[in-house]
Amino acid sequence: MRHATPDGPTARRAAEVSTNAFANSGIRPATPGDIAALVAIENASFPGDRLDRRRFRYLLREANSVTFVDVDGAAVRGYILLLLRTGWRGARVYSIATHPAHLGCGVAARLLTAAERWAAAHGCVQVRLEVRADNAASLALFRGRGYVAFGSHGAYYHDGMDALRLRRMLAL
């Protein structure tokens, strides 16, 4: 486990997160056994800038991060990956994706709620993320949950699309 400075959150990988906080929600911490499903969701969801098996393995086992999956039985329907930085009291949504077969079913909203609750419970005061400027569905989700724009990155994505930077302050 990696610990932050006294004024930052304690970061834990998903394997070290108690599942009690998500009992009966269909949300659980991701494990290395989920990597094949995570890669399949990546490949089905994104045309470029995809996370591969090696990167997921690193993020689950070694990075200062936490990943949650939304499951229905054994099927992984989506995931959210938070990055944490020592000394910063925030979390960054590095990636969030729902398998195309489950779009419109509330998977992303449930994952975002779980991630925000986890972040707040671990001392984070804000959640930040980047989203494609042309991704209307994701923008609607984030704005509907109180995320506000605070900047942008030009030509951020593999195809030259800009990214909007959004953040939401969390109540502690």
Phi and psi restraints in degrees (value plus and minus 20) as a CYANA .aco file:
   2 ARG   PHI    -126.1   -86.1
   2 ARG   PSI     117.0   157.0
   3 HIS   PHI    -130.7   -90.7
   3 HIS   PSI     123.7   163.7
   4 ALA   PHI    -107.0   -67.0
   4 ALA   PSI     155.6   195.6
   5 THR   PHI     -84.8   -44.8
   5 THR   PSI     145.6   185.6
   6 PRO   PHI     -74.1   -34.1
   6 PRO   PSI     -48.2    -8.2
   7 ASP   PHI    -119.0   -79.0
   7 ASP   PSI      -5.9    34.1
   8 GLY   PHI    -142.2  -102.2
   8 GLY   PSI     151.8   191.8
   9 PRO   PHI     -95.1   -55.1
   9 PRO   PSI     137.7   177.7
  10 THR   PHI    -105.9   -65.9
  10 THR   PSI      99.7   139.7
  11 ALA   PHI    -113.8   -73.8
  11 ALA   PSI     116.0   156.0
  12 ARG   PHI    -154.7  -114.7
  12 ARG   PSI     122.4   162.4
  13 ARG   PHI     -91.0   -51.0
  13 ARG   PSI     140.4   180.4
  14 ALA   PHI     -77.1   -37.1
  14 ALA   PSI     -55.1   -15.1
  15 ALA   PHI     -84.1   -44.1
  15 ALA   PSI     -39.3     0.7
  16 GLU   PHI    -120.4   -80.4
  16 GLU   PSI     -14.3    25.7
  17 VAL   PHI    -113.0   -73.0
  17 VAL   PSI     113.8   153.8
  18 SER   PHI     -85.7   -45.7
  18 SER   PSI     113.3   153.3
  19 THR   PHI    -101.8   -61.8
  19 THR   PSI     -30.6     9.4
  20 ASN   PHI     -79.6   -39.6
  20 ASN   PSI     -51.6   -11.6
  21 ALA   PHI     -86.0   -46.0
  21 ALA   PSI     -39.2     0.8
  22 PHE   PHI    -139.5   -99.5
  22 PHE   PSI      -2.5    37.5
  23 ALA   PHI     -73.3   -33.3
  23 ALA   PSI     115.0   155.0
  24 ASN   PHI      45.2    85.2
  24 ASN   PSI      -4.8    35.2
  25 SER   PHI    -122.2   -82.2
  25 SER   PSI     -33.1     6.9
  26 GLY   PHI      62.7   102.7
  26 GLY   PSI     -17.6    22.4
  27 ILE   PHI    -128.0   -88.0
  27 ILE   PSI     115.4   155.4
  28 ARG   PHI    -168.6  -128.6
  28 ARG   PSI     141.9   181.9
  29 PRO   PHI     -84.1   -44.1
  29 PRO   PSI     122.2   162.2
  30 ALA   PHI     -93.0   -53.0
  30 ALA   PSI     131.2   171.2
  31 THR   PHI    -147.2  -107.2
  31 THR   PSI     145.5   185.5
  32 PRO   PHI     -76.3   -36.3
  32 PRO   PSI     -46.3    -6.3
  33 GLY   PHI     -86.6   -46.6
  33 GLY   PSI     -33.7     6.3
  34 ASP   PHI    -110.8   -70.8
  34 ASP   PSI     -25.4    14.6
  35 ILE   PHI     -76.9   -36.9
  35 ILE   PSI     -63.3   -23.3
  36 ALA   PHI     -80.2   -40.2
  36 ALA   PSI     -62.5   -22.5
  37 ALA   PHI     -87.2   -47.2
  37 ALA   PSI     -58.8   -18.8
  38 LEU   PHI     -83.2   -43.2
  38 LEU   PSI     -63.3   -23.3
  39 VAL   PHI     -84.8   -44.8
  39 VAL   PSI     -60.0   -20.0
  40 ALA   PHI     -82.5   -42.5
  40 ALA   PSI     -61.0   -21.0
  41 ILE   PHI     -84.8   -44.8
  41 ILE   PSI     -64.2   -24.2
  42 GLU   PHI     -75.7   -35.7
  42 GLU   PSI     -70.9   -30.9
  43 ASN   PHI     -84.7   -44.7
  43 ASN   PSI     -53.3   -13.3
  44 ALA   PHI    -100.7   -60.7
  44 ALA   PSI     -40.1    -0.1
  45 SER   PHI    -121.1   -81.1
  45 SER   PSI     -50.5   -10.5
  46 PHE   PHI    -145.7  -105.7
  46 PHE   PSI     112.9   152.9
  47 PRO   PHI     -98.3   -58.3
  47 PRO   PSI     -37.3     2.7
  48 GLY   PHI    -177.6  -137.6
  48 GLY   PSI     157.6   197.6
  49 ASP   PHI      33.2    73.2
  49 ASP   PSI      24.7    64.7
  50 ARG   PHI    -110.6   -70.6
  50 ARG   PSI     127.8   167.8
  51 LEU   PHI    -100.3   -60.3
  51 LEU   PSI     117.0   157.0
  52 ASP   PHI    -125.6   -85.6
  52 ASP   PSI     158.6   198.6
  53 ARG   PHI     -75.4   -35.4
  53 ARG   PSI     -64.4   -24.4
  54 ARG   PHI     -83.3   -43.3
  54 ARG   PSI     -63.4   -23.4
  55 ARG   PHI     -86.8   -46.8
  55 ARG   PSI     -63.0   -23.0
  56 PHE   PHI     -80.7   -40.7
  56 PHE   PSI     -62.3   -22.3
  57 ARG   PHI     -78.2   -38.2
  57 ARG   PSI     -66.7   -26.7
  58 TYR   PHI     -81.7   -41.7
  58 TYR   PSI     -66.6   -26.6
  59 LEU   PHI     -84.0   -44.0
  59 LEU   PSI     -55.4   -15.4
  60 LEU   PHI     -97.8   -57.8
  60 LEU   PSI     -52.7   -12.7
  61 ARG   PHI    -121.1   -81.1
  61 ARG   PSI     -51.0   -11.0
  62 GLU   PHI    -146.9  -106.9
  62 GLU   PSI     -47.9    -7.9
  63 ALA   PHI     -93.4   -53.4
  63 ALA   PSI     139.9   179.9
  64 ASN   PHI    -101.2   -61.2
  64 ASN   PSI      56.1    96.1
  65 SER   PHI    -172.2  -132.2
  65 SER   PSI     148.5   188.5
  66 VAL   PHI    -161.9  -121.9
  66 VAL   PSI     118.2   158.2
  67 THR   PHI    -148.5  -108.5
  67 THR   PSI     112.8   152.8
  68 PHE   PHI    -138.1   -98.1
  68 PHE   PSI     128.4   168.4
  69 VAL   PHI    -141.6  -101.6
  69 VAL   PSI     130.0   170.0
  70 ASP   PHI    -121.2   -81.2
  70 ASP   PSI     103.0   143.0
  71 VAL   PHI    -144.5  -104.5
  71 VAL   PSI     131.6   171.6
  72 ASP   PHI    -148.7  -108.7
  72 ASP   PSI      81.2   121.2
  73 GLY   PHI      46.0    86.0
  73 GLY   PSI    -143.0  -103.0
  74 ALA   PHI    -113.1   -73.1
  74 ALA   PSI     -28.5    11.5
  75 ALA   PHI    -103.0   -63.0
  75 ALA   PSI     105.7   145.7
  76 VAL   PHI    -107.1   -67.1
  76 VAL   PSI      97.8   137.8
  77 ARG   PHI    -113.7   -73.7
  77 ARG   PSI     -42.7    -2.7
  78 GLY   PHI    -195.7  -155.7
  78 GLY   PSI     153.1   193.1
  79 TYR   PHI    -169.7  -129.7
  79 TYR   PSI     141.1   181.1
  80 ILE   PHI    -156.9  -116.9
  80 ILE   PSI     117.1   157.1
  81 LEU   PHI    -143.1  -103.1
  81 LEU   PSI      99.2   139.2
  82 LEU   PHI    -124.2   -84.2
  82 LEU   PSI     115.1   155.1
  83 LEU   PHI    -123.9   -83.9
  83 LEU   PSI     123.7   163.7
  84 LEU   PHI    -145.3  -105.3
  84 LEU   PSI     130.7   170.7
  85 ARG   PHI    -148.6  -108.6
  85 ARG   PSI     110.0   150.0
  86 THR   PHI     -76.4   -36.4
  86 THR   PSI     111.0   151.0
  87 GLY   PHI      67.7   107.7
  87 GLY   PSI     -24.0    16.0
  88 TRP   PHI    -135.8   -95.8
  88 TRP   PSI     110.8   150.8
  89 ARG   PHI    -112.2   -72.2
  89 ARG   PSI      30.6    70.6
  90 GLY   PHI    -166.6  -126.6
  90 GLY   PSI     151.6   191.6
  91 ALA   PHI    -149.6  -109.6
  91 ALA   PSI     127.9   167.9
  92 ARG   PHI    -135.8   -95.8
  92 ARG   PSI     105.4   145.4
  93 VAL   PHI     -94.2   -54.2
  93 VAL   PSI      85.3   125.3
  94 TYR   PHI     -97.5   -57.5
  94 TYR   PSI     -57.4   -17.4
  95 SER   PHI    -179.2  -139.2
  95 SER   PSI     125.1   165.1
  96 ILE   PHI    -164.3  -124.3
  96 ILE   PSI     113.6   153.6
  97 ALA   PHI    -172.6  -132.6
  97 ALA   PSI     125.1   165.1
  98 THR   PHI    -138.4   -98.4
  98 THR   PSI     114.9   154.9
  99 HIS   PHI     -78.4   -38.4
  99 HIS   PSI     116.7   156.7
 100 PRO   PHI     -73.0   -33.0
 100 PRO   PSI     -48.9    -8.9
 101 ALA   PHI     -88.7   -48.7
 101 ALA   PSI     -33.9     6.1
 102 HIS   PHI    -139.1   -99.1
 102 HIS   PSI      -6.9    33.1
 103 LEU   PHI     -83.5   -43.5
 103 LEU   PSI     122.8   162.8
 104 GLY   PHI      61.4   101.4
 104 GLY   PSI     -12.3    27.7
 105 CYS   PHI    -125.2   -85.2
 105 CYS   PSI     -13.7    26.3
 106 GLY   PHI      66.9   106.9
 106 GLY   PSI     -11.2    28.8
 107 VAL   PHI     -80.1   -40.1
 107 VAL   PSI     -72.3   -32.3
 108 ALA   PHI     -82.1   -42.1
 108 ALA   PSI     -59.6   -19.6
 109 ALA   PHI     -83.6   -43.6
 109 ALA   PSI     -62.6   -22.6
 110 ARG   PHI     -84.5   -44.5
 110 ARG   PSI     -62.7   -22.7
 111 LEU   PHI     -84.2   -44.2
 111 LEU   PSI     -62.2   -22.2
 112 LEU   PHI     -83.6   -43.6
 112 LEU   PSI     -62.1   -22.1
 113 THR   PHI     -80.1   -40.1
 113 THR   PSI     -66.6   -26.6
 114 ALA   PHI     -81.4   -41.4
 114 ALA   PSI     -63.6   -23.6
 115 ALA   PHI     -85.0   -45.0
 115 ALA   PSI     -62.6   -22.6
 116 GLU   PHI     -84.0   -44.0
 116 GLU   PSI     -62.6   -22.6
 117 ARG   PHI     -83.6   -43.6
 117 ARG   PSI     -63.6   -23.6
 118 TRP   PHI     -81.6   -41.6
 118 TRP   PSI     -66.3   -26.3
 119 ALA   PHI     -80.3   -40.3
 119 ALA   PSI     -66.2   -26.2
 120 ALA   PHI     -82.8   -42.8
 120 ALA   PSI     -61.2   -21.2
 121 ALA   PHI     -87.2   -47.2
 121 ALA   PSI     -37.7     2.3
 122 HIS   PHI    -129.6   -89.6
 122 HIS   PSI       4.6    44.6
 123 GLY   PHI      66.4   106.4
 123 GLY   PSI     -13.9    26.1
 124 CYS   PHI     -97.2   -57.2
 124 CYS   PSI     121.1   161.1
 125 VAL   PHI    -125.2   -85.2
 125 VAL   PSI     -28.7    11.3
 126 GLN   PHI    -174.8  -134.8
 126 GLN   PSI     138.2   178.2
 127 VAL   PHI    -144.0  -104.0
 127 VAL   PSI     112.8   152.8
 128 ARG   PHI    -141.0  -101.0
 128 ARG   PSI     140.1   180.1
 129 LEU   PHI    -184.6  -144.6
 129 LEU   PSI     146.2   186.2
 130 GLU   PHI    -136.3   -96.3
 130 GLU   PSI     123.9   163.9
 131 VAL   PHI    -160.7  -120.7
 131 VAL   PSI     123.9   163.9
 132 ARG   PHI     -76.7   -36.7
 132 ARG   PSI     116.0   156.0
 133 ALA   PHI     -83.1   -43.1
 133 ALA   PSI     -42.1    -2.1
 134 ASP   PHI    -122.2   -82.2
 134 ASP   PSI      -8.7    31.3
 135 ASN   PHI    -113.7   -73.7
 135 ASN   PSI      62.5   102.5
 136 ALA   PHI     -80.3   -40.3
 136 ALA   PSI     -61.2   -21.2
 137 ALA   PHI     -84.1   -44.1
 137 ALA   PSI     -66.4   -26.4
 138 SER   PHI     -86.6   -46.6
 138 SER   PSI     -60.9   -20.9
 139 LEU   PHI     -80.7   -40.7
 139 LEU   PSI     -60.7   -20.7
 140 ALA   PHI     -83.7   -43.7
 140 ALA   PSI     -62.8   -22.8
 141 LEU   PHI     -79.9   -39.9
 141 LEU   PSI     -73.0   -33.0
 142 PHE   PHI     -86.2   -46.2
 142 PHE   PSI     -65.1   -25.1
 143 ARG   PHI     -84.7   -44.7
 143 ARG   PSI     -56.4   -16.4
 144 GLY   PHI     -85.5   -45.5
 144 GLY   PSI     -39.3     0.7
 145 ARG   PHI    -121.0   -81.0
 145 ARG   PSI     -10.1    29.9
 146 GLY   PHI      74.3   114.3
 146 GLY   PSI     -10.3    29.7
 147 TYR   PHI     -96.2   -56.2
 147 TYR   PSI     119.3   159.3
 148 VAL   PHI    -145.3  -105.3
 148 VAL   PSI     128.7   168.7
 149 ALA   PHI     -93.5   -53.5
 149 ALA   PSI     120.4   160.4
 150 PHE   PHI    -155.0  -115.0
 150 PHE   PSI     -11.5    28.5
 151 GLY   PHI     147.4   187.4
 151 GLY   PSI    -195.4  -155.4
 152 SER   PHI    -172.2  -132.2
 152 SER   PSI     144.6   184.6
 153 HIS   PHI    -145.8  -105.8
 153 HIS   PSI      99.6   139.6
 154 GLY   PHI     -92.5   -52.5
 154 GLY   PSI     121.2   161.2
 155 ALA   PHI      28.7    68.7
 155 ALA   PSI      27.0    67.0
 156 TYR   PHI     -96.9   -56.9
 156 TYR   PSI     -56.1   -16.1
 157 TYR   PHI    -113.6   -73.6
 157 TYR   PSI     144.2   184.2
 158 HIS   PHI     -74.1   -34.1
 158 HIS   PSI     -48.2    -8.2
 159 ASP   PHI    -118.6   -78.6
 159 ASP   PSI     -11.2    28.8
 160 GLY   PHI      71.4   111.4
 160 GLY   PSI     -21.0    19.0
 161 MET   PHI     -88.2   -48.2
 161 MET   PSI     123.1   163.1
 162 ASP   PHI     -93.9   -53.9
 162 ASP   PSI     138.6   178.6
 163 ALA   PHI    -136.6   -96.6
 163 ALA   PSI     119.4   159.4
 164 LEU   PHI    -114.8   -74.8
 164 LEU   PSI     117.9   157.9
 165 ARG   PHI    -117.1   -77.1
 165 ARG   PSI     105.0   145.0
 166 LEU   PHI    -142.3  -102.3
 166 LEU   PSI     134.5   174.5
 167 ARG   PHI    -168.4  -128.4
 167 ARG   PSI     137.1   177.1
 168 ARG   PHI    -156.3  -116.3
 168 ARG   PSI     110.1   150.1
 169 MET   PHI    -100.2   -60.2
 169 MET   PSI     119.7   159.7
 170 LEU   PHI    -124.2   -84.2
 170 LEU   PSI     123.0   163.0
 171 ALA   PHI    -104.0   -64.0
 171 ALA   PSI     108.6   148.6
